[in-house]
Amino acid sequence: MQLYGSNTSPYARKIRIAAIELGVMDRITFTAFDVGTMQPELVKLNPLHKVPVLVTDDGRALFDSPVIAEWLDVTYGPRLLPASGPARWSVLTVAALADGILDAAVPARAERLRPPEQQSAAAIEKNLGKVARALDWLDQNDSWHAGAPDFGQIGVGCAIGYLEFRMPDLAVLSTRPRLAAWNAGFSARPAMKATVPH
Ligand SMILES: N[C@@H](CCC(=O)N[C@@H](CS)C(=O)NCC(=O)O)C(=O)O
């Protein structure tokens, strides 16, 4: 299998972590794209020009990250996503919350990178408000990390990793001690350490 990603993409990081946790990373060739510039090879795989894309051994190009994650778990698990029952919907909801943090943080950062006179303070505030509320929810609730590592926890770990890497000034864990304690343990996992953005 071929996994197309980048060394900084938190969405691609989720898939690399899932593959390591499932013990199948040795079956995957990882190719990093610089998605900051147009990559014609990537467009052929995904017209949205986004990573990650997983090309299966039978030539199927899968995207986006929730689809790849589920395919990996159905094919090599199940271990990271309960197959049925209330736990499945809980894990998927936390995974969606984590993706929502990224979906708000990425455009907030892009806005911050624009020349100051072109930035929209309202757009930044709106998106960082989503990030803050989601992190508060994760800090105030424990049930989402009561069990073994799953797609929800992997997503949260990658979202925190992205915020610490790209927006360290937010110091998102400094006011959220329970989330910080969880993250200290989770980020020590070999799969997390092997995929630190750089
Ligand atoms: N919803 C997508 C988001 C993927 C995404 O936004 N990837 C970014 C990198 S972090 C990308 O490839 N951006 C390049 C572009 O939009 O041209 C997923 O979960 O896979």
The ligand as an SDF file (V2000), in Angstrom:
LIG
                    3D

 20 19  0  0  0  0  0  0  0  0999 V2000
  -10.8780   16.2880    5.7700 N   0  0  0  0  0  0  0  0  0  0  0  0
   -9.5670   15.9670    5.2470 C   0  0  0  0  0  0  0  0  0  0  0  0
   -8.6220   17.1410    5.4830 C   0  0  0  0  0  0  0  0  0  0  0  0
   -7.2430   16.9120    4.8420 C   0  0  0  0  0  0  0  0  0  0  0  0
   -6.4570   18.2190    4.7010 C   0  0  0  0  0  0  0  0  0  0  0  0
   -6.9840   19.3330    4.8800 O   0  0  0  0  0  0  0  0  0  0  0  0
   -5.1690   18.0650    4.3750 N   0  0  0  0  0  0  0  0  0  0  0  0
   -4.3120   19.2270    4.1640 C   0  0  0  0  0  0  0  0  0  0  0  0
   -2.9860   19.0430    4.8770 C   0  0  0  0  0  0  0  0  0  0  0  0
   -3.1390   19.1810    6.6180 S   0  0  0  0  0  0  0  0  0  0  0  0
   -3.9770   19.3500    2.6870 C   0  0  0  0  0  0  0  0  0  0  0  0
   -3.6680   18.3600    2.0640 O   0  0  0  0  0  0  0  0  0  0  0  0
   -4.0030   20.5780    2.1440 N   0  0  0  0  0  0  0  0  0  0  0  0
   -3.5780   20.8540    0.8080 C   0  0  0  0  0  0  0  0  0  0  0  0
   -4.5810   21.6280    0.0120 C   0  0  0  0  0  0  0  0  0  0  0  0
   -5.7100   21.8590    0.5220 O   0  0  0  0  0  0  0  0  0  0  0  0
   -4.2670   22.0060   -1.1150 O   0  0  0  0  0  0  0  0  0  0  0  0
   -9.0610   14.6790    5.9010 C   0  0  0  0  0  0  0  0  0  0  0  0
   -9.5340   14.3540    7.0010 O   0  0  0  0  0  0  0  0  0  0  0  0
   -8.2500   13.9480    5.3080 O   0  0  0  0  0  0  0  0  0  0  0  0
  1  2  1  0
  2  3  1  0
  2 18  1  0
  3  4  1  0
  4  5  1  0
  5  6  2  0
  5  7  1  0
  7  8  1  0
  8  9  1  0
  8 11  1  0
  9 10  1  0
 11 12  2  0
 11 13  1  0
 13 14  1  0
 14 15  1  0
 15 16  2  0
 15 17  1  0
 18 19  2  0
 18 20  1  0
M  END
$$$$
